[in-house]
Amino acid sequence: MKAFAEIVKGKYRHFKGSFYEVICLARHSETLEDLVVFKALYGDQAVWVRPTRVFSEIVEVGGKRMPRYELVEKY
C-alpha cells in the first residue's frame, strides 16, 4: 500500500510534455492492485487508469533518467 502515499492529487507533467490531473487513487476489485485515476488536461480530457507502480516509474529518455509523471502542482 506504500504507493498510495507517494502519489497525491494534483497536476502532473508526463515525460513527453503533456499535462494530466490525478483525480484519485483506487484499488482493483479483484487483484487489489493500486491504481491512479487521472485525466488529460488537453483535447477530449479523457480519463485514464494506470497501476501506481507504472505511474511512478523512472524512465530513460536520451540517456537521461526522469519520472514518467512529475508533480508540478499539488491540490
N, C-alpha and C positions, 0 to 999 in steps of 0.2 A: 504493500500500500504506500510505499515511500514516494512513488511518482506523483501522487496527488499533491503532496506538499511542495513539489518543485515547480509545478505549473499553476499560475494564477490567472484570474480573469484580466484581460487587457488586450492591447493592440500589439501584434507581433509582425515582424518582417521576415518573410521567407527568404532563404539564401539567394533566390533568383530575383528578389526585389519586390514582389507583390506583398500587400498587407492583408492581414486577417485579424478577426476578433475572436478570442476564446470566449465562448458563451458559458460553458460549464464543463465539469468533469463527470464522467459516467462510468458504469461498470457493466460489462457484457453479462446478460442474464444467465447464460449457460456456462461460459468459461471463466467468468469473474475477472476477465482481463480489464485493466484500467484503460479508459478511453478519453480522448479530448474531443469535445464537440466545438467546432469553430466555423465561422462564416467568412467568405471572401468579402473584402471591402472594396470591390470593384465589380464591374459587369453585372451579372444577374444576382450577385450576392448569395451564391449557392452555399448551402450548409454541408459541412464535411465532418467525418469522424476518422480519427487515427488512433492507433494504440499510443499510449503515453510514451512507451519506450522508443517508438519511431519519431514522434513529435519532438522529443528532447534529444535526439541523436546529434552527434557531431559528424559533419560531412566534410569531405575534402574536395575543394574546387581550385583548380590551377595550382596545386601543391600547397594550398593554404587550408588549415582546418578551421571550421566555423560551425556554429549551431545551425541546425536545419531551420529552426524558427527562433528569432531573437526578440525578447520582450523590449518594446520601445515605449510603452505607456501602460502603467498599472492602473486598473479601475478600482 
